[in-house]
Amino acid sequence: MLKFIVTATPPTPNGDLHLGHLSGPFLAADVMQRRLKYLGHDVLFVTYSDDYQSYLPRKTQALRRKPFAYARLMRQAMTLSLELVNIRFDTFMQAADTPAYQHAGEHYARLVAEQTQCKAHKTFYCTDCNLYGYEGFGRTQCNWCGTSSDTSQCEHCARVPDVEQISTMTCMSCQGQMQPVQVKQHIWKIGQNYPAVRHALARRPMRNCLSDYLAEVLSNENECWPLTRPGDAGVPVAALDNYPVHTWFLGLAGYRSCVESYLAAHPERGEFAQWWTPDTELVHLLGFDCSYSHAVGYSSLLMADQSGPRPGTFITNRFLKLDGEDFSTSRGHAVWIKDLAGQYPADAIRLFCALTAPETAVSNFSREQFQEWYQQSFLPLAKRAEQITDAASLSAAQVESLRSHASYLRWQTFASLEAFSIAGMAQAALDFAAVIQADEALSGAPQAWQLLGELMQPLCPDLADTLFALTACDEQPAKVLHESA
């Protein structure tokens, strides 16, 4: 049995969760942790509320509310939305209320302090609003790809925009033009760590878009990353002269403190020193736009901390659009999880989001397409599953033949860490269901539906429970899934 820590990128608590969040890291992370637990591994499933993200005060200024108080409400809302689609983290930590978060931020700042230099650095400032344009309060064009972006990490190309190459920025508070200014910041000469990061990630499984991205980014061993942002959201750390460190650097501190605070409250799961070790596997589910902070920044931090896990597996996703436009919490252009879960079964939402997940390319959600699929594909399968009778019994040879079917084997491949794909798992499970229903002998055999239950379990847990119950399976089927985790 191995130890795994599975993470989903922390949501900004400036609003509730929508289908873009679900189709991105949240559903994939839940499927991953269910799969690893099914294989018998010890798994911690964690995320946290990104309370030090500057998009939070931008939202609360407009609402005339206090940022952390609003963040606590939004965390409650997000937790409920996730529970409505059967996603429950071991811990969904409130960063602002967790001392371990600040301590972990200090820990990682100390590790890199000798690689940083405090010097004047260009940023933008709005004199009318008294706001800096480090991130949430400023909008510009990415110097790498030309698309609209803030200066943290470009949502389109995932590069960190080079502020020195940017000439204009719009204040998101008053829509006026910000002016370039010089501000003292701590700059991490992170590029010196790139050879070690390249070596550490060389044999890790990843999607082509991430491997191509890393080949380009990690070639610049002179790269620098500003870590502190005076006048912006962040956590002040003594190791960097009590300047506020921005939230992108603090992500690994977030995951570490999730584990530390959870285990302190649940000693039956083990001690922190038993989990935060080189023997534990980290599996990060993240949007492609978070590639720099996670695969580059956090890998560099992990390499500097010999007592913790080694750089792990990074499974990225692209963006989901809604009727051809970007999901947007701030603009209200979204399908909220809680609204859809009030109209459709959780399994239907999960399975459709898996099928259409934007794993390697941008995809689009259409309510009309979902409704049609629900009526024509999901409902007939769910109703048929509820009508299983003990009309036929399969021989051992027939069961093994089903286990050797192309769709069943394809599911095994997509369920592996090396080729993980919830879209592939969902399609293979539906193909296997079609095989069962097309054969009269199979459609009346409980063993065939029990095998389908195995495939549906991480994707559609309620449907799987129904299948196991109706096939008189009090426990999960024997684990004969041929895969190495």
GICOR-V645633 format. One record per pair of residues at least 4 apart in sequence whose ideal C-beta (glycine too) atoms are under 7 Angstrom apart, sorted by sequence separation. I is the first residue (numbers start at 1). J is the second residue. D is the distance in whole Angstrom. If there is no record, write none. Layout:
BEGIN
((I J D) (I J D))
END
This chain:
BEGIN
((17 21 4) (19 23 6) (20 24 6) (22 26 5) (23 27 6) (25 29 5) (26 30 7) (27 31 6) (28 32 6) (29 33 6) (30 34 6) (31 35 6) (32 36 6) (33 37 6) (34 38 6) (35 39 7) (37 41 7) (54 58 6) (55 59 6) (56 60 6) (57 61 6) (59 63 6) (65 69 6) (66 70 7) (67 71 6) (68 72 7) (70 74 6) (71 75 6) (72 76 7) (73 77 6) (74 78 6) (75 79 6) (76 80 7) (77 81 6) (78 82 6) (79 83 6) (80 84 7) (83 87 7) (94 98 6) (99 103 6) (100 104 6) (101 105 7) (102 106 7) (103 107 6) (104 108 7) (105 109 6) (106 110 6) (107 111 7) (108 112 7) (109 113 6) (112 116 6) (133 137 6) (134 138 7) (142 146 6) (154 158 6) (171 175 6) (193 197 6) (194 198 6) (195 199 7) (196 200 6) (197 201 6) (198 202 6) (206 210 4) (208 212 6) (209 213 6) (210 214 6) (211 215 6) (212 216 7) (213 217 6) (214 218 5) (215 219 7) (238 242 6) (245 249 5) (250 254 6) (251 255 7) (252 256 6) (253 257 6) (254 258 6) (255 259 7) (256 260 6) (257 261 6) (258 262 6) (259 263 6) (260 264 6) (261 265 7) (262 266 6) (263 267 7) (270 274 4) (272 276 6) (276 280 7) (286 290 4) (290 294 5) (291 295 5) (292 296 5) (293 297 5) (294 298 5) (295 299 6) (296 300 7) (297 301 7) (298 302 6) (299 303 6) (300 304 7) (301 305 6) (321 325 6) (335 339 7) (337 341 6) (338 342 7) (340 344 6) (344 348 5) (346 350 6) (347 351 6) (348 352 6) (349 353 6) (350 354 6) (351 355 6) (352 356 6) (353 357 6) (358 362 6) (366 370 7) (367 371 6) (368 372 6) (369 373 6) (370 374 6) (371 375 7) (372 376 6) (373 377 5) (374 378 5) (375 379 6) (377 381 7) (378 382 6) (379 383 6) (380 384 6) (381 385 6) (382 386 7) (383 387 7) (394 398 4) (396 400 6) (397 401 6) (398 402 7) (399 403 7) (400 404 6) (405 409 7) (406 410 6) (407 411 7) (408 412 7) (409 413 7) (410 414 7) (411 415 6) (412 416 7) (416 420 6) (421 425 6) (422 426 6) (423 427 6) (424 428 6) (425 429 6) (426 430 7) (427 431 6) (428 432 6) (429 433 6) (430 434 7) (431 435 7) (432 436 7) (433 437 6) (434 438 6) (435 439 7) (439 443 6) (440 444 7) (441 445 7) (446 450 6) (447 451 7) (448 452 7) (449 453 6) (452 456 6) (453 457 6) (456 460 5) (457 461 6) (460 464 6) (461 465 6) (462 466 7) (463 467 6) (464 468 6) (465 469 6) (466 470 6) (467 471 6) (473 477 6) (17 22 7) (21 26 5) (22 27 5) (36 41 5) (51 56 7) (60 65 5) (65 70 5) (82 87 4) (83 88 6) (93 98 5) (126 131 5) (132 137 7) (133 138 2) (141 146 6) (142 147 5) (149 154 4) (153 158 6) (154 159 5) (161 166 6) (170 175 6) (171 176 5) (206 211 5) (229 234 6) (237 242 7) (240 245 6) (245 250 6) (270 275 6) (275 280 6) (292 297 6) (293 298 7) (321 326 6) (322 327 5) (328 333 5) (329 334 6) (335 340 6) (341 346 6) (344 349 6) (358 363 4) (373 378 7) (374 379 6) (394 399 5) (403 408 6) (404 409 7) (414 419 6) (468 473 4) (11 17 6) (37 43 5) (60 66 7) (82 88 7) (95 101 5) (131 137 4) (141 147 7) (149 155 6) (236 242 5) (263 269 6) (302 308 6) (327 333 6) (328 334 7) (402 408 6) (413 419 5) (414 420 7) (436 442 5) (437 443 5) (442 448 4) (36 43 5) (60 67 5) (125 132 5) (141 148 6) (142 149 4) (147 154 7) (153 160 6) (154 161 6) (170 177 7) (171 178 5) (236 243 6) (263 270 6) (302 309 6) (319 326 7) (320 327 6) (327 334 5) (356 363 5) (414 421 4) (436 443 6) (456 463 5) (457 464 4) (124 132 7) (125 133 7) (141 149 7) (170 178 7) (236 244 5) (237 245 5) (263 271 6) (286 294 5) (302 310 6) (303 311 7) (325 333 6) (341 349 6) (456 464 4) (123 132 6) (124 133 4) (139 148 6) (140 149 6) (145 154 6) (147 156 4) (168 177 7) (169 178 4) (235 244 6) (263 272 5) (302 311 5) (340 349 6) (356 365 7) (11 21 6) (33 43 5) (57 67 5) (60 70 5) (123 133 6) (144 154 6) (151 161 5) (234 244 3) (235 245 5) (284 294 5) (414 424 3) (415 425 6) (56 67 5) (123 134 6) (139 150 6) (140 151 7) (145 156 5) (234 245 5) (322 333 6) (414 425 5) (453 464 5) (456 467 7) (33 45 4) (138 150 6) (142 154 4) (145 157 4) (149 161 6) (151 163 6) (228 240 6) (232 244 6) (234 246 5) (260 272 5) (263 275 6) (299 311 4) (322 334 7) (436 448 5) (79 92 6) (138 151 7) (144 157 5) (201 214 7) (227 240 7) (230 243 6) (234 247 7) (259 272 6) (322 335 6) (436 449 7) (124 138 5) (136 150 7) (142 156 7) (230 244 7) (232 246 7) (233 247 7) (410 424 7) (411 425 6) (414 428 6) (453 467 4) (56 71 6) (135 150 5) (142 157 6) (144 159 4) (228 243 4) (229 244 6) (235 250 6) (452 467 6) (453 468 5) (9 25 5) (135 151 6) (228 244 6) (259 275 6) (436 452 6) (8 25 4) (51 68 6) (75 92 7) (134 151 6) (135 152 5) (142 159 7) (144 161 7) (228 245 6) (229 246 5) (259 276 6) (411 428 4) (450 467 6) (8 26 5) (133 151 7) (143 161 6) (227 245 6) (352 370 6) (410 428 4) (411 429 6) (449 467 5) (450 468 7) (75 94 6) (142 161 5) (143 162 5) (227 246 7) (295 314 5) (433 452 6) (51 71 5) (198 218 5) (256 276 7) (294 314 6) (432 452 6) (8 29 4) (197 218 6) (352 373 6) (407 428 5) (411 432 7) (450 471 4) (7 29 7) (49 71 6) (72 94 6) (143 165 4) (227 249 5) (449 471 6) (6 29 6) (143 166 6) (432 455 6) (450 473 6) (454 477 5) (194 218 5) (407 431 4) (408 432 6) (71 96 6) (291 316 6) (407 432 4) (446 471 4) (6 32 5) (49 75 4) (140 166 5) (348 374 5) (429 455 4) (446 472 7) (6 33 4) (194 221 5) (282 309 5) (351 378 7) (405 432 7) (429 456 6) (450 477 6) (68 96 5) (140 168 6) (284 312 6) (286 314 6) (288 316 4) (407 435 6) (140 169 4) (191 220 6) (192 221 6) (280 309 5) (283 312 6) (284 313 7) (287 316 7) (288 317 6) (6 36 7) (139 169 7) (191 221 4) (282 312 3) (283 313 5) (284 314 5) (285 315 5) (286 316 6) (287 317 6) (288 318 5) (335 365 7) (344 374 6) (348 378 5) (405 435 6) (429 459 6) (138 169 5) (139 170 5) (191 222 5) (278 309 6) (281 312 6) (284 315 7) (4 36 5) (138 170 7) (191 223 4) (276 308 5) (277 309 7) (278 310 6) (335 367 7) (138 171 7) (139 172 6) (190 223 6) (191 224 7) (276 309 7) (426 459 6) (137 171 6) (138 172 7) (190 224 7) (425 459 6) (137 172 5) (189 224 5) (190 225 5) (13 49 5) (133 169 5) (137 173 6) (188 224 6) (4 41 5) (6 43 6) (10 47 5) (13 50 7) (187 224 5) (188 225 5) (10 48 5) (11 49 7) (12 50 5) (13 51 6) (133 171 7) (320 358 5) (1 40 6) (2 41 5) (3 42 5) (4 43 5) (5 44 5) (6 45 5) (7 46 6) (8 47 5) (10 49 6) (11 50 6) (187 226 5) (188 227 5) (319 358 6) (1 41 6) (7 47 6) (10 50 4) (123 163 6) (131 171 6) (138 178 6) (317 357 7) (318 358 4) (324 364 6) (1 42 6) (5 46 7) (12 53 5) (14 55 5) (122 163 5) (185 226 5) (186 227 5) (317 358 6) (321 362 6) (14 56 5) (47 89 6) (122 164 6) (129 171 6) (131 173 6) (186 228 4) (251 293 6) (317 359 5) (318 360 7) (12 55 5) (13 56 6) (46 89 6) (51 94 7) (52 95 6) (185 228 5) (251 294 7) (318 361 6) (319 362 5) (320 363 6) (321 364 5) (322 365 5) (323 366 6) (12 56 6) (45 89 5) (46 90 6) (48 92 7) (49 93 7) (51 95 4) (129 173 4) (185 229 7) (318 362 5) (411 455 5) (14 59 4) (45 90 5) (46 91 5) (47 92 6) (48 93 4) (49 94 5) (50 95 7) (51 96 4) (124 169 4) (126 171 4) (129 174 5) (133 178 5) (248 293 4) (320 365 6) (44 90 5) (49 95 6) (128 174 6) (184 230 7) (252 298 4) (402 448 6) (48 95 5) (126 173 7) (183 230 6) (251 298 6) (126 174 7) (128 176 6) (249 297 6) (399 447 5) (403 451 7) (248 297 7) (252 301 5) (392 441 6) (402 451 6) (126 176 6) (394 445 5) (126 178 5) (127 179 7) (381 433 6) (392 444 4) (393 445 6) (125 178 6) (384 437 6) (391 444 3) (392 445 4) (394 447 5) (124 178 4) (125 179 6) (186 240 5) (394 448 7) (124 179 7) (158 213 6) (389 444 6) (26 82 7) (124 180 6) (125 181 5) (390 446 6) (30 87 5) (124 181 7) (186 243 6) (13 71 4) (16 74 7) (122 180 6) (123 181 6) (388 446 6) (15 74 7) (14 74 7) (122 182 6) (123 183 5) (13 74 4) (16 77 5) (17 78 5) (26 87 6) (121 182 7) (388 449 5) (13 75 6) (16 78 6) (120 182 4) (121 183 6) (359 421 6) (22 85 7) (120 183 7) (17 81 5) (120 184 6) (121 185 4) (359 423 6) (385 449 7) (16 81 6) (17 82 7) (119 184 7) (160 225 7) (357 422 5) (118 184 6) (121 187 6) (357 423 5) (11 78 6) (416 483 5) (118 186 5) (119 187 6) (354 422 4) (355 423 6) (415 483 7) (417 485 6) (354 423 6) (412 481 6) (116 186 5) (117 187 5) (412 482 6) (116 187 6) (354 425 7) (355 426 5) (412 483 5) (116 188 5) (225 297 7) (354 426 4) (355 427 6) (115 188 6) (115 189 5) (217 292 7) (351 426 6) (112 188 6) (115 192 7) (58 136 5) (213 291 6) (218 296 7) (385 463 6) (58 137 6) (209 288 6) (217 296 6) (54 134 7) (386 466 7) (54 135 5) (55 136 4) (210 291 6) (214 295 6) (382 463 6) (385 466 6) (54 136 4) (385 467 6) (388 470 5) (53 136 7) (54 137 6) (388 471 6) (210 295 7) (201 295 7) (134 229 4) (153 248 7) (152 248 6) (132 229 7) (135 232 7) (134 232 5) (201 299 6) (132 231 5) (197 296 7) (200 299 6) (132 232 6) (197 299 5) (197 300 6) (200 303 6) (210 314 6) (313 417 6) (121 226 6) (315 420 6) (354 459 6) (197 303 7) (210 316 5) (193 300 4) (196 303 5) (209 316 6) (205 313 6) (206 314 6) (351 459 6) (204 313 6) (207 316 6) (350 459 6) (351 460 5) (190 300 6) (193 303 6) (200 310 7) (201 311 6) (350 460 6) (116 227 7) (200 311 5) (347 460 4) (58 172 6) (347 462 5) (346 462 6) (347 463 5) (345 462 7) (118 241 7) (116 240 7) (113 239 5) (113 240 6) (109 237 4) (110 239 4) (105 235 5) (109 239 4) (158 288 6) (106 237 5) (109 240 5) (158 289 5) (105 237 6) (106 238 6) (160 292 6) (102 235 6) (106 239 6) (158 291 4) (159 292 7) (155 289 4) (158 292 6) (154 289 7) (109 245 6) (153 289 6) (153 290 7) (153 292 5) (105 245 6) (153 293 6) (108 252 6) (105 250 5) (108 253 6) (105 253 4) (104 253 4) (209 360 6) (101 253 6) (104 256 5) (101 254 6) (104 257 5) (207 360 6) (101 257 4) (100 257 4) (95 254 6) (98 257 6) (100 260 5) (100 261 5) (98 261 5) (93 257 7) (93 258 5) (91 258 5) (93 261 6) (91 261 7) (91 262 4) (90 262 6) (57 233 6) (56 233 7) (54 232 5) (54 233 4) (53 233 6) (52 233 5) (52 234 6) (52 235 6) (111 301 6) (112 304 7) (108 301 5) (111 304 4) (53 247 5) (111 305 6) (52 247 5) (50 247 6) (52 250 7) (48 254 5) (46 255 6) (48 258 5) (46 258 4) (205 417 6) (46 259 6) (205 418 5) (44 259 6) (46 262 7) (44 262 7) (44 275 7) (10 254 6) (7 255 5) (32 283 6) (85 337 6) (32 285 7) (84 337 6) (5 259 6) (84 338 6) (29 285 4) (81 337 4) (85 341 6) (28 285 5) (81 338 5) (84 341 4) (80 338 7) (25 285 4) (86 346 5) (25 286 5) (85 346 5) (25 287 6) (84 346 6) (24 287 5) (85 349 6) (85 350 6) (3 275 6) (5 280 6) (3 279 7) (3 280 4) (4 281 5) (5 282 5) (6 283 5) (7 284 5) (8 285 5) (9 286 5) (3 281 7) (7 285 7) (9 287 6) (2 281 6) (4 283 6) (9 290 5) (28 315 7) (28 317 7) (25 317 6) (24 317 5) (24 320 7) (23 320 5) (20 319 7) (20 320 5) (19 320 6) (20 327 4) (18 327 5) (18 329 7) (15 329 4) (20 334 7) (14 329 6) (22 337 6) (18 334 4) (19 335 5) (18 335 6) (18 336 5) (19 337 7) (18 337 6) (16 336 6) (17 337 5) (19 340 7) (16 338 7) (27 350 6) (27 353 5) (27 354 6) (28 357 7) (23 353 5) (22 353 5) (23 356 7) (19 353 7) (23 357 5) (23 358 6) (19 365 6) (86 461 5) (86 462 7) (35 415 5) (32 420 7) (31 422 5) (28 422 5) (27 422 6) (38 457 7) (38 458 7) (34 457 7) (35 458 5) (34 458 4) (31 458 4) (31 459 6) (40 479 7) (39 479 7) (38 479 7) (41 485 6) (39 485 5) (36 485 6) (2 485 7))
END
